[in-house]
Amino acid sequence: MKSFKFSTARFLMAITGLFYVITVQAQNMKPSEFSFSSTSTGICFIFIVAFILLAATFTLKNKVANLRKESKRKNAEEQAEILKEQTLRLNSVQIERLLRYRSKTKSSGMLPAFLLMVVFTLLTFGSVNAQTPQGPGNGSLLSESGVIITIVLVLIPILAGLVLLIVKIRNALNQQKNRLHQEEASKLAKYLQGLPDDEVDTILKKRKTALEYSLTHHELSGTEPAEDTKGMLSINQATGYPIVAIKKKALPRPNIDPSLSKLVLWYLVCATLWLLFGTTVGEYVGIKFVAPDADHLSWLSFGRLRPVHTNSVFWGWASLGMLGLGYYIVPRVSNTKLFSIKLGWYALYLINASVIIGSLCLMAGINNGGGEYREYIWPVMLLFGIGLALSLYNYIKTIAARTTREIYISNWYMVSAIIFTIVISLAAYIPTWQNGLGETIIQGYYMHQGVGMWFMLFTLGIVYYFLPQQLNKPIYSYSLGILAFWTQILFYTLIGSHHFVFSSIPWWLQTVAIVGSMGMAIPVIAGTTNFLMTFKGAWYKVSDSYTLPFFLVGIIFYFTGSLQGTAEAFRFTNLVWHFTDFTVAHSHLTMYGIISFFLWACIYAVVPRLTGKEAPHITVGTHFWLALIGLMFYSIPLMYGGTMKGLLWMSGKPFMDGVVEMAPYWLWRAIGGSLMWLSHLIFAYNMYKMIAEKEVPDVSETAIQQLERNMGSASASIA
Amino acid sequence: MEFFDNHKKLFGAATFMFVGLTILVAIIPAIRNQNNNRPLPDAKPLSAEETKGKAIFMANGCVACHTQQVRNVDMDKVWGSRPSVAADYAGVTRTDFWRNTATLMGTERTGPDLTNIGTRQPSKDWNLVHLFNPRIVVKESVMPAYPWLFTVKKSISKNDVVVNVPAKYLPAPGDTIVATREALNLIAYLQSLKQVKLPDGTPPPGFLYKREEQKAAANATNALPNGQELFVANCQACHQSSGEGLPGAFPPLKGSPIVNGNENLELYVDIIMNGYDARPEYGAMAPVGTNAGFTENEVAAIMNYERTSWGNTGKEVTPEEIKKIMDVLKQKTAK
């Protein structure tokens, strides 16, 4: 029997947030092993070590200085040589000043050269008098937060003292350096004073003319006016509003089969429409937490709309978006044509049909039972499955006809994702092993593989193509990509049942899932490292690109969101977070923060290449910021509120207290959700601008067309 | 590597690995669980009515907010007397040709767990009102209303089940709300959800992560538990936070002679522990105290809260007093 582990609780609280530590932990006060006396011993120890270091530095410094003096005395002849060289190293202004000085001294006799010395004297500092301030030492022993505050207060002066110590050591070293400079300078001054006149005339004046030589800037170009005879310059005069930074234009890519281009665009357009539909539903469902009586229609009730939202963004938006991008990437990295455009269209029809029929069924109350993300009944999901199988066949046939020897890593990820998803769907819909808890075990497996093996794996494949392309440099490490690939398969497959920790499924299965969740750190860290290192040396490109920020956000959430998933799988965190809104926040951080941001990045990268038209940079930026800020407003309150709710449950408070407590966080969620939804409207507008927008009539183009027409009619009249 | 430059070998290897792991961690455990568990001897299969009710429960996606699993952790104790075991679900099989098995365990607890709702809230009246609009009985609830499971009638016939809806929630004054067959089936299903006793001699699995510290603290100070919290968790759904109940459904505690008086203490404790159905104008009350396993401390705390709230002026009771009454009651029920 495990007892309530307070130390683990404290660790968790530290993660959730500092303000939370202060408020909640104050209520759970416990005597602590911390004592102020041991802390002050520590401070004394640090001071002693610091002073010993300081003393050692000074001794060392003096010794070095003595040694230098010794060596200088010995080489008096070499010294003269060095001084001569130093004279020649003077710049023209210094030579000028030196000459002026010499001519003056010739008339006036003698003046001590102490100009440089004055400068150096100014630079020298006073003596060292380090006095470290003492920290306030009145922390309550019994109060947990009091001890924390005390530690912080004690740490501040220690840190300040250490900083001061470093500053002083630097000063002492500088002082020493300055003294050496002074000595050298006075020697040089004496030497310059003693030079004979003829030497000055010949050497210094010659040196001066040499130093002052400069080009006329017409050596190569001549004096003719500039002319671009080869048409190499194109100056963009329409710079738009000066409100936002001007980003680089997407590069046109002319050699794409127009029929493939049309197919890819239709996938992306359908995906966009499903995004709009799915998130409109999601937004409405979120509002229902705040206004449960918004409507009383059975088709729009919460329990029916929730799966409509999840399934349409899963199978409609993300899946179609991914497959569409896949149809672009697979032939490109295989350096061949797509096996069959027609099959691509069939897959698109089938998947769209599946989501349309599925959504209607769910609203009408026809669903598959209780399992999340397998709410579509089997005939509906079968349409989706056939769509996947057709795409798989199409991809593999294309890869089989590739003209490259290797199979690019993107194809590893994308093709495997489709194969795995077909396997997952079969496992989830074949009824042979679904009775009793069999259903639950399969459900855990299915819902998690759906996320990790379909969306995550496929999206990673897309990123492995588009990120290097947008950065215009190869992926940092192909091997890391391969490592991430195999470890993802190994660990991810195991972790499904972490959605049912503490339920009545076998305990060993839960443990395997938790261990596998920890193993997920390997592919996540490998992937993140790979992407970030690809950015290395090209960070400057982020500021003038409108796709790279989307990639960057995706990468950050890939790291944080995935590791958050690992943290959530532990048994203790399950106590606090399971069944609460924390899970909802997590799934949005990942499905939205990772998948959607990556998809947008890739869509903004590929569509201009297909159509030759770009979305206005200002609306792309608006989309980005609304989506990001909206996601934060959405998820942070839910995570905080979810944690508080879990703690309420754990402390045995009435269930309704949790509902009341969540009310403000649900409101924040609705606000964040609205921002996200607004960003999707803007995204849809951007899609319209990239695809359907009529080209702006070009005045010069029209003028020439008119002339041509005139010419045509003239020749016709002649004939 | 040569191996990975061959698409058949590469994707074959990945598929082999994935399918192998899938069989190990999903298919085999699922089949073993399915074959090695049987329903508990006391478990009753769903009646035709209840099965139809379950279909309504599924169609409306109730599982999105309501779990049906008591985890083996202390915080889940409020939802059942023992953690759920695999045998509890063993009787659930494929719904029909179109739809999969529905254990309805759920992954989200926006609303309360329903594993034992048949025991915790057996009142049909409460359930009907709550289903028509949850906010009639639970002010802060965010659960959807299900008016389409009810019909509005001007005049009622003999077999109609009339729902006691306050005037404020009626579509038009003078309307009568009548439960449809679907609503009654759904409630039949909810009432069927009861934790089944394990066969004699089988020790139930324990609850983990016990709140030992709090209990120790409570014992040390010998203080009564928080009566208001107990009232909110166990009584408020019917008797309301105002103590006024719901006219025609749940009697008021405010000003009640049983609550305030001293001569009826035994009846008062009896009602809390064993339920009450003596007044035809109100619905039957479930044995709330017995279901929740109240001790004399908890009963005393609730009584003291009720006797001192909403203008009530009852004298405070002590746990010792209550213990005596509870012992007497136990002997009576034993006879």
Interface residues (C-beta under 8 A of the other chain):
Chain A: M1 K2 S3 F4 F6 K288 F289 P292 D293 H296 L297 S298 S301 F302 G303 R304 R306 P307 L362 G365 I366 N367 N368 G369 G370 G371 E372 R374 E375 I377 W378 P379 I396 I399 A400 R405 E406 I407 W412 V415 S416 I419 F420 V423 I424 A427 Y429 P431 T432 W433 Q434 N435 G436 L437 G438 E439 T440 I441 I442 Y445 Q449 M453 I482 F485 W486 I489 L490 T493 L494 G496 S497 H499 F500 F502 S503 S504 I505 P506 L509 V512 L575 F579 T580 D581 T583 V584 W649 M650 S651 G652 K653 P654 F655 M656 D657 V659 V660 A663 W666
Chain B: F4 D5 H7 L10 F11 A14 T15 M17 F18 V19 L21 T22 V25 A26 I27 P29 A30 I31 N33 Q34 N37 M58 A59 N60 G61 C62 V63 A64 C65 T67 Q69 R71 N72 V73 M75 D76 V78 P83 S84 V85 A86 D88 Y89 A90 G91 V92 T93 R94 T95 W98 R99 N100 T101 A102 T103 L104 M105 G106 T107 E108 R109 T110 P112 N133 P134 R135 V138 E140 S141 V142 M143 P144 A145 Y146 P147 W148 G206 L208 Y209 K210 R211 E212 E213 Q214 E229 V232 A233 Q236
